[in-house]
Amino acid sequence: MIMQRLLWISGIAGMIAVVWIAVPQSQLMLLLISYLYFRFIKLVGFHIGLHRYFCHGSFKTEKAQHLLMVVTSVLLGQGSPISWTTMHRHHHKNADQPLDVHSPHHGRWQSLFSTFTVRSNNWWVNVKKVNKLPRELFRDPVLVFVHDHYFKIWATIIISAWALFGTTFLLFFVLAPIGFGWLHAPFINFFAHLNLPGSYRNYNTLDKSYNNNYIRWINPEEAYHNNHHAVPGNYNFAHKDNEFDPVAPIIKYFFEKKTT
């Protein structure tokens, strides 16, 4: 967890640095491009890849799309697909119960600022009892390689980006996206498990997950969290006529394997 913590701290420092650089130096366009790049890798690597594909196996895909999701998931700095899937499946199994790893009802600060930044391996294994690994993912040699060498890969990315493209590129397109992801995480881990203005539930699940009409304007990919907890294997999180999940049509037309 020390290496993951250092990576997240580097990302937060990079995010602060790009704002510090962009605002006084009138480089707001570069900052916008950096953020749009983050939203792209977050869409492909996290919402489609880590969450719906690797963790919940909600669709099948082709080799090229599979590799794209692996690469973009790494660039987010959120952990390997194997480690992230382990954590998230444990969350679903114990959602908003004492063993949940990031419920706001059992550790508000760790939910808000990310479990990775404040907890040790001992806490994961001995306190939260995270011990069930996604065995099917270990059958993929690419995922195993990424998992075994995750921080070596990241060291290579950081050194190569700085050596080949310079400090500005390193800050805006390698480190800052990690920080942007840290800012977005609470909209899923924290706010989507609280009854706030705009919150509602379509399903009477055992957890305290909510859909939220306000979150959909900031984080539309995950706004229907209660729907997701009710039917986690459905890649379309919108279950009613007045709901829209922007990720679903992208998966349907560009990622889901076509059957003949």
N, C-alpha and C positions, 0 to 999 in steps of 0.2 A: 504493500500500500504506500510505502514511502515514495516509490517512483511515480505512482499515479498521482500522489499528492503534489510532487514537484512539477509534474506535467500540467496539472490544473493551475497551480500557482503561476507557472510560466504563461499559461493562457490568459489568466486574469491580468497579469502584468502587461502582456501584449495588447489586450483590449484597452486598458487604461492608456498605454503609450500611443496607440493609434488615434485615440480621441485627443490626447494632449498634442499630438503632432498635427492632426488634420484641421482642428478648429482655428488655431492662430495662424497657420500657414496657408489657409484657404485651400485645403486639399479635401474638401467635403465630398467631391466626386469620387476620389479614391476610397474614402471611407465607405461611401455608398456601394461601390463595386465590391469592396471587401465583405460588406454585410450581405449583399445579394449572393455572392459566392458561398458564404456560410449557409444561407437559406437553401441553396441548391444541394450542397453536400448533406445538409440536415434532412432535406426531403428524401433524397435517395439513400443515404447511409443510415439514417436513424428511423424515420417514419416508415419507409418502405423496407429497408434492409434489416436493421437490428430488431425493430419492434414487430412488424407484421410477418416478415419472412423467416429470419433466423430463429426468433424466439417462439412465435406462435405457429409457424409453418402454415400460414393461411393461403398460400398459393404456391404453385410450381413455376419454375422459370427456366430460361436457357442459360448456357454456360457464360456467355458474354455478360448478360445482366447480373448473373450471380457474382462474377468477378468485379463488376462495377460496384455492386453493393458492398463487397468486402473492402475494396479500396477506399470508398467514400466513408465507410464506417470507421476505418482507421484514422482518416484525416480529421475526424471529429474529436479524437482524443478521449472518448468515453469508455475505453476499455475494449478488449477483443470481443468479437461476437460470442465466443464461448463464455467468457466471464460475465458479459452483460446479460446474456440469456440466463445464466445461472441465477443471477441476482433478481431478474425480473420475474422468472417463473416462481421463485420463492415468494416474491411480493404478491403474486396472484393467489398462491396457495394460502397465504396468511394475511390477506389484505385487511389492514386496519385492526389487526390483532397484535398481541404483544410481540410476536416473532417477526412482524413486518419490518423490513429493513429501512423503509423511508416513509412511514406513515406519520402525518402531522399529529396524530392522536397518541403516538408513542415515541416522541422525540421531535419536537417542533423544529429545533435548530438544525438537526441533521437532515430533516426533510427539506427545509428551506435552502440550505447551503450545500447540499449533496453529501450523502453518506461517505463518499470516497475521501472527502477532505477532512473528516473529523473522526473516523473510526479505523481501528487496526484489524489485522487479520484475525487476531484472537477474538475480537468482538463478533466478527462475522460467523466464525465457526462455533465458538463455545457459548456465546450469549444468544445469538439469533438462530443457531442451528442450521446454517446454510451448508448442506452437505450432499445435495442431489445434483449431479452434473448432467448436462444435456448430452447423453451418450451418442445420440445420432450425429451430433455435430463433430464428434471425434473421429467419425468415419471419413471426414473430408480432410485430406492432407493439407490443403491450402489453409483451412481454418486452424488446424493444429499448428502449422508453422507460424501463423500470425499470433496465435495464443502464446506459443513458447518463446517467441522472439519479439514480442510487442514493443518493449521499450528500446531494444536494439534498433528496430525499424524506425521508431520515433527519433532516436539519436541520429540515425542516418538522414532522415528527412530534414531535421533542423540544421545539421551541419551542411548538407548539400544545398539547401535553400539559401543559406547565408553565403556559402562559397560561390555559388553559381549566379545568384540574382541579387545579393546584397541585403543589408539590414532592413530596408523598407519593405521588400517583398516578404522577408521572414516575419516581420511584425504584422503586416496587413493580411497576409494570405496563409500563414502557417500557425502563428500563435493566437492572433485575435479571434479566429473562428472557435477555438477552444473556449475562450472567455465568453463569447456570445452564447455558446451552448450552455455554459454555467448560468447565464442570466435567464435562459429559457426553461431550464429544468424545473423550477418551482411551479410553473403553470401546469405541470403534470403531477409531480410528486406531492406538492403542497396544496395548491388552490383547488385542484380537481377532486380533492378528498375532504373539502369543507363546504358547508352549506352557506354560500355567499349570495349577495345580490346577483340575479341572473341564473342561479342554480336551479336545477330540476332533475327529477329521476323518472325514467321510463320504466325501470325495472326495480323491484324490491329485492335487491341483492343483499347478501349478508354483510357486505362491507359498507363503507360510507362514501362510495364514489358518486360523483355528480356530473351531469352535463352542465355546461354553462354558456349562456348566450353572449357574455362579454369576452370570455376567453377565446371564443371563435374568431374575434377580430384581431387578436394578437398571435394566437397559436391555433389556427383553424384545423390543423392536422389532428389535434388531440382533444378538441373541445367536447366531444361526446364520450366522456370517460365512463359514465355509467353504462352506456350501451356496450362499450368495449368490455367492461368487466362482466357484463351479463353474457356476452357471446364472444369470448376472446379469439376464437378461431375464424371470425368473419373479418376480412380485411376492409370492408366498408363499415365505418363506424356510424354512419347516418342510417337510422332505422325508421324514421317517419318522413312524411311528405315535406314537412317544413324544415328538414335538416339536410345538410349537404356536406359531405366529406370530400375535399378536393383531391385527396390521395387516391381514392377508389378508382376514378376513371384513368388516372395515370397508370396504375397497376394493370387495369383491365386491358388497355390498349398498347402499353409499352413493356410490361414486365411479365404478365401472366403467360405461361406457356399455352400456346394454342393447341387444342385437341382437334384431331381430324376424324 
